[in-house]
Amino acid sequence: MIVGVPRETFPGERRVALVPALLPGLTRAGLEVLVETGAGTEAGFTDEAYTDKGTTIAGSRAELFSRADVILQVRAPGSNPEEGRKDLELLREGQVVIGFCDPLLSLEITRALAERGVTLFSMELMPRITRAQSMDALSSMATIAGYKAVLLAANTLPRMFPMMMTAAGTLAPARVFVVGAGVAGLQAIASARRLGAVVEAYDVRPAVREQVESLGGKFVELELDTGEAEDAGGYAKELGEDFYRKQREMMLRVVAGSHVVITTAAIPGKKAPILVTREMVEGMEPGSVIVDLAAERGGNCELTRPGETVDHDGVTILGPLNIPATVPYHASQMYAKNITTFLLHLVEEGELTLDTDDEITAGTLVTRGGRVVHPRVLELLGSGDGTKGASS
């Protein structure tokens, strides 16, 4: 079985789906690997580094797609809607594609992949269970986003993070407020604390209080009913506008007293909830900074403009996009470990074996045999099997 790794084509994407260090493990499993020329260059991995590990370099994208049985990507067509469409005509029936594919939003492309007979696996849909932790690419990328968010804030803030005793007197530490204590939020807390900031954090799940405090942060308690904050798969649920309105009212004081606010709240397949209002921003000191990690989903701050930096009454609001691609070496290293572990989970004696009774396989399988098969995607499509024929 041949595994193909194409060069990423999404604008600004510098990651690669497979790094040279992991090639021997795939070879031992009986797999042959084909890498498109230049696929790892922007992440710091040369073609020579791949060939030194016994990989073949494909001279063209068309050659790679024509020869590969399995395609490993960071951004499969669903999460690369413009450039990714060009790959649709290169894909063939029975070919397997594994990567981030935004299946809950990119319904048209998902249907197109099904119609071409592609077997599609979504890394975003990896179940949050113990067995799948080593395959959880969303958590890996969130770790990088949380770390980088703090660096962006520190670079923008017109003051230093730590308390410092100087000949000119004592400098008070910066106050950082992290909204959302998932993987990105916890990494942001840890990174801000390492830089010496005083850190507070809030999450709709009271159970994370211990994790926040273990990293040196103070957990902010808001008297709200959060019993339905998490779904069975371990992902955050949408809680309704009334809940978010009450939450915003109670957060007003905390935000006003912070020099940096980092927001991380995202709901899979949904627009990000507004947690930081214009009123809150206007209550912050001039020079304060907001880093909105939910910018790609519209943002948690009412004033966020995705991909832009906004100055509102002296408060800087950053809406960064695709943060992991700004740390491509380690992002690729982490993602490659996740996706190869998942691939090897699907392989038995050098061949792909799809056990749909397995929670990991079934949970990530989006299309197969000309049909969309994932229940959540089918529900959004509103059809029996996710093909055009079923909806006509």
N, C-alpha and C positions, 0 to 999 in steps of 0.2 A: 504494500500500500504506500502510495506517495503522498506526502504532506507538503503542501505548497504555502510559502510565506511571501505574499506580494508586498511591494512598497506601498506605504499608506499615501493616499491621494487627497485626503481632506485638507483644506487650506490651513497651514500652520501646524499640522500634525507631525510631530517629530519622533513619535514612538514606533517601535517595531514589535510584532507579535511573538517573536522568538529570538532569544539571544544565544550566541555560540556555546556558552557553558552548558546549556541544557540538551544539546544535540546528542551526546553519547547515550543519554537515557532513552531517547526515542529510537536510536539505532539498536540498542539492546532489546527493545520491544519488537524489533522486526520491521521498523518503519524506515522508509527512505525519505530524505528531506530535500526539497528544492526551494531555493531562495531567489527572488528576483534581484537582479543586480542593483546595488545601491539601497536595498531595503533598510539596512541598519545604519547607514552612514550618518544620518542626522542624530541618531542616538549614541553615536560613538563606536559603532561596530562595523568594521570594514568587511568587504567581500572576502578578503584574505583570512580574516578571523573565522569566517564560516567555513571556507574550504579547508583550513587547517584542522577542522573538526570532522572532515569527511563529507561535507555537504556539496551538492552541485549547485552552481549558480546558473539561473535561467537568463538568457540574453534578452528576453522580452516578456512583457506581461502576458501576451497571448500564448506564448510557449508554456509559461507556468500554469495558466488556467487549463490549457488543453491536456497537460500531463498529470496534474494533481488530482487525487481522489478526494482529499480533504484540504480545504483552504482555511488557514488560521489568519485572522485579521484583528487589529485593534478596532477599527471601524468598518464593519460590514456595511453593505449598501444602505440599510435603514438609518444608520447614524452618520451616513455620508451621502445625503440625498442627491446632491448634484453630480459630483464626480463618480459616486457609486453606481449611478444609473448606467454608466458606460461599461461597468463590469457585468451587467445583467446578460448582455448578448454573449459574453465569454463563458457563462455558466451553463452547465449541461444537466440533463436529467440524472438523478442519482448522486450527483456531487454533493459533498457535505461542506457547509460553511459554518464556522464557529467564530464568534466575536461579539462585540457590542453592536446591537442592531436596533435599539429603540423600538421594540415591537409594539408597545402600547400606544405609540403615537404615529409611527411610520406605517400605517395600515396599508396604504396603496402599494408601497414597495414590498411589504411582507406578502401581500397577495400575489404580486408579480413573481416573487421568488417561488411561491408555491406552484404557480402555473408552469414554471420552467422545470418543475420536478426536483427542485433543490431541497435537501434536508438541512434545515437551519436550526442552529442552537444559539440561544441568547445568553451571554454571560451576565446580563443584568438580572435575569430571572433565577439565578442560582439560589436555591433555598437556604435560609439561615439556620442550618442544622450543623451539629458538630462534625459529621462526616464530610461536609462540604466546605469547612473553614479554609482549607488549603487551596480551594478553587474560587474563593470569593473575591473576584477582581474589583467589584465596587468598593469593598472595604480597603483594598490595597490602594486604589486611586484616591479614596477619601483621606487616607493617611497622608498622602503627599499634599493634597489640597489644604488640609488643616495646618500642616507645617508651613507651606508657602504663604498662606493667608497672613500668618503672623509676621513673616518677613516683609510682605507687602505693606502691612500696617506700620511696622517699625520704620520702614524706609520713608513712609509718607508723613508720619507724625512729627511735628516740630518739637518734640521733646524725646528724651531717652527713656527706655523702659525701666531700668533698675534704679533703686534708691542709691545715691552715691554721696559719700562723705568727702567733700573737697575743701581746698583752701578757701574757696569762695562761699562755703556753707554747705548745708545739706540739701540735696536735690530729691524731691519727693518722687516716689515711683509712679509710673503710669498705671491707670486703672483700666483693665480690659474686661469686657463683658461678652461672653460667648453664649449665643443662643442656639441651643441644640447640642446635646452631649452624646451624639452618635460617634462613629469612628473619626470623622473630620473634626468634630467639636472637641473630643478628648485629646486629639493630637494638637489642636490649637491651644488648649489649656496647658498641656505639658510644655509646648514650645514657648508660650508667653511667660510661663513661670521660670523656665530656664533663662530667659532674658531678664528676669527680675521684676516683672510686672506683678501687681496685685490683681488676681483674677477672680471674677465671679462667673457663674454659669447657671443657665436655666434649661430645663427640658420638661416636656409634658409628661415624661415617665419618671415618677418619683424614685423608682428603683435604681436609677443611675446616680443617685446622690452619693453613694459610697465610692463609686468610681471617680466622680468629680473631686471629692475630698481626698482620695488617695493620691491625686496628682497635685495637691496643694491648692486647689480652688475652693471657693466658698459657694455652696449650692444655694441659689435664690429660690425660696418657696413662694409660690403664688397659690392662693386658696381657690383652686379650680378642680372640677371633676374631670380626671384624666383616665378613667377606667377603660376607655375604648381607644387608647392612643396607639396601640400596636396591633397589627394583624397576626394571624396564625403563622405567617411566614417570617415574622420578625421585622417587617418593614413598617414605617410610620403610616398611620391612616389619616385621611382627611377628617377633621373633627367638626366642621360646620362653621358658618360665619359668626354665629352668636358666641361660640367658644372663643374664636380668635378676637372678637371685639372686646370681650372681657379681659382676655390675656393682654391685649394692647393697652388697655386702661391701667392694668396693674404694673406693666413694665415701664410706664412713662418715667417714673422716678428713677429707676435703676439706669435706664439709658441716659438720662440727663446727667447723672453723676459719673459717667464713663468717658474716658478719653478715646477708647477704641471699642467698637462693637463689631463682632464677627458673627454673621448669621449663616446657618448651615441647614435650615429646614427645607427638605425636599420630599415630595410625595410621588412615588413611581407612577408615571403616566398622567400626572396632573400638573397644573400650573402651581408654582410655589405660593404658599400662603403669605399674605402681607402681615408682617409682624412689627415692623418699624415704620411708623407713620411720619408724614411731613411734620406733624406737631412734635413728635419725639425728636426729630432731627433739629428742629428749630429751638428745642430746649437744651441742646448740647453746646458746649463751649466752642467758640471759634478755634479752628486748628484740629478739632477732633476728626476721627477717621472711622468710616464704616467700610468693612470688606464684606461684600455680599456673595457668598459662595453658591447661592441659589440663582445667580444671574442668568444661567443658561435656561432656567425654567421661568423666567420673568422677574425673579428676584423676591427676596423677603422684605426689602425696603421699598416703600412707595415711590421713592425718587430714583431708584436704580435704573440705569440705562445699560443693558447688556453690552459688554465689550467697550464701555466708555468710562471716563472719569468725570464725575459731576461735582461741581462746587456749589453748595447751597448755603448761603449765609455764613461762609467761612468753614463749613463742614465738608470734608472730602468724602465722596461716596464712590468706591471702586466696584465695578461690575465685571470682574475677570472671567474670561471664558477658557475652557479647556486647560486648566492649571496644570494637570499632570504632564502635558506636552512641553511645559517649560522646564521640567526636570526629566528629560527623556531617558537618560542612562538608567537611573534607578527605577523610573516608572516602567520602562521596558523590562527590566530585570524582574520586577514584581509581577507584572502582568503575564510575562512569559511563564513564570513558575505556576501561576494560577491556571493558565490555559493548557499547558502541557500536562499538568496533573489531571485536569478534566478530560483531556484527550485520552490519556492512558487509562482513565476510568472506563472509557468506552471501548477500549481495545482489548481483544483477547487473542493470543497467538498470532499477532500481526494483522488481525482483521477487525473491522469495526463490528461490534456486537451491541445492538440497541435493545436493552431490557427495559421496556416501558413500565414494568412493575417497580423499577427502581425509582425512588423519590427524586434523586438528582437528575437522572436522565429524563424522566417525565416532566419534571419541573422546568427544564430548560429547552425542551424540544418545542419548536414553534411551527415548523412546516415539515411535512413528510408525505411522499407518495402523491404529490400533486394537490395536497390539501393543507390548510391551516389546521393544526391539531391542538394548539394550546387553548384551554378553556377561556382564559381571560381575554386573549386576543380575539377568539371567536365571538365572545360576547360583545366586544367593541365593534366587530365587523357586522354583527347582526345577521349572520347567515349560517346555514347548516354546516358547511364545510370550508368556508373562507375562499371559495373560488368564484370567479365571475359568473360561472354557470349557475351557482347556487343562489346568487343574489338577483339574477335576471328574471 
